Amino acid sequence: MAYAGNGHIDLLYTAPGLQRSGVATRLYQQAEKQLRGQALFTEASLVAKPFFLRQGFQVAEVQWVERQGVVLQRFLMRKPVL
């Protein structure tokens, strides 16, 4: 997991064998404690979007980005100050 002091959640990954085991939730909860008092935001993939919705984020904007010639949809998501 990577995040910045300004509330930006840059990335959050778990090994494929650990998906749906609570590892990502525990990692996120620790980051949220560190970022208390910040409005949180992330650019979530289509796969990550449901996870962040469960954590209380809301979609602020749908974005399209190109990576190595492939256009991908992502979601700017925000969570209010805690």
MARVEXTOR-986088 format. One record per residue: residue in one letter; z, y, x of N, C-alpha, C, O in turn. Coordinates in pm, whole numbers, plus 50000, padded with zeros to 5 digits. Each point is the difference from the previous one (the first is absolute). Example, Ala and Ser with C-alpha at 12.3 -4.5 7.8 and 13.67 -1.06 7.14 Angstrom:
% MARVEXTOR-986088
A507804943151319500005011949911500005012050090500664999850104/S498625010749861500065011950082500735010949923500175011150051/
This chain:
% MARVEXTOR-986088
M500004988350085500005011749915500005012350089500675000350104/A498575009749855499985012850073500115011349900499355000049895/Y501505009950140500165011749914500355012050087500414998550115/A499425013249828500285012450073501135007549930500284997949882/G500365010950193501135007649948499655009349885500905004849930/N497804997850050499595008749890499844992449867499565005749901/G500814981450098499924992049879498754991749986499814993349898/H499325006850203498754992449993500254985550038500434997050111/I499294993949796500024985750028498594996650049499054999849921/D500824997550207498674997950059499494985949974498864998249960/L501984991950063499564986349975501204991049976501115002750045/L498634986649884501034990149969499284986749979499314998049900/Y500884993150194499354986949994501044989050020501015001950067/T498724986649873500774988050029499024988850031498845000649961/A501624989450108499164988450031499604993249869500784999849905/P498014994750089499554993749875500984989749944500164999049878/G500494993550206500944989949953501295005649943500784992849939/L499445020350082501235006349950499785008949879500935006649953/Q497844993749997499735008149881500824994949882500234988049985/R500225021549932500784997049879501364993650032500574993149916/S499945009350205501304994450038501095010750009501164996750027/G498485016049950500985010850005500075007150134500745009850013/V498514985650086500045006250132499515014449993500665009050053/A498214993449884499455013649991500965009249925500185011650037/T500434983349859500955008149923501195004150087500435011549995/R500094979150083501135003250088499595010150108500765009250030/L498064989250027499515009650099499875013849937500425010150058/Y498994990349823499835012849931501355006549970500175012050020/Q500794980349933501325005449966500675006350122500665010449989/Q499194983450126500575005750123499325013250035500675009650038/A498014990949949499275012550028500425010849902500195011650039/E499964984849834500405009749899501385006050034500215012049980/K500704979850069501325005150041499855010250112500665010450000/Q498474986750096499795009150113499345013149955500225010550061/L498974988749835499245011649954500645007149882499375008549936/R501874988250034500705006149886499905015250009500195005950107/G499515000349780499855014649996498565004550017499715011949989/Q499404978750036498575003250016499234995349877500354989949938/A498615017550027499034994949903499154990050078499435003550103/L500474984349848499254989650071498564999649953499715002849884/F499394993650208498604998549963499334989750090500434997550112/T498504996649836499244989950072498574999949949499715005249892/E499424988850185498634997449955499904984849987499804992950099/A500335002249780500084985649975498644994049970499165006349935/S500654981650113498794992549966500134994649857501055001049938/L497884993550013500014993949866501034988849995500674998249898/V499474994350210500974989050006501445005350007500894994249938/A499335016650135501365005450017500465008549882501205002149982/K497885002649938500345009049889501104994349908500955007349971/P498964980249983501054994949911501394999950065501005002649933/F499064994450196501295000250070500615013949993501185001449966/F498035008850067500545013650000500335004949859500945007749982/L498304988049919500365003349862501374994449966500815006649935/R499474981150109501314993949973501125007450071501154999449956/Q498545007650151501015007650074500195014149944500805007750053/G498474995749841500175013049936498975010550038500145011649962/F498844984650113498935009450034499075001749881499904991449913/Q499405020050086498985002749899498715003650071500025006050107/V498864990449832498705003550058499765014949980500045005049887/A499725002050222499715014349994498505002750007499515009949945/E499774981150121498565002150020499344987050042500554992550081/V498275004849865499184988850046499095005350109499365010449983/Q500594982550128499205004450114499014989050039500224988249973/W498715015950091499004990850054499865003250148499755011450037/V500424978450048499895001950144499024989850057499854989049947/E499495014850160499074990950066500624995050129500495007850081/R499494979149936500504993650122498934990350050499684990249934/Q499785012850183498984991550063498854997249903499544988749990/G500025021649940498854999049911500304994349862499094998649919/V502174998250054500394994549870500825010649926500955005650056/V498694997249820500725009849919501114992749923499744990349928/L501485014650089501174993849938500725009949909500045012050027/Q500514982949866500805008249910501464999250045500494989350035/R500185022149965501435000450027500645010249907499315007749933/F502014992250065500735008249905501065008350073500894994550065/L498995018649924501085008650048501114998749898499825003149883/M501344992350163501124997649910501205007850049500225001550120/R500555003549784501185008250033501224994949924499914994649889/K501245007450175501274997049935500865012550018500105005350111/P500524999349782500815012350009501144998950101500374989050043/V500175022449992501155000750090501134991749944500285000349880/L500364992350206501124991349958501325007250013501044994349969/
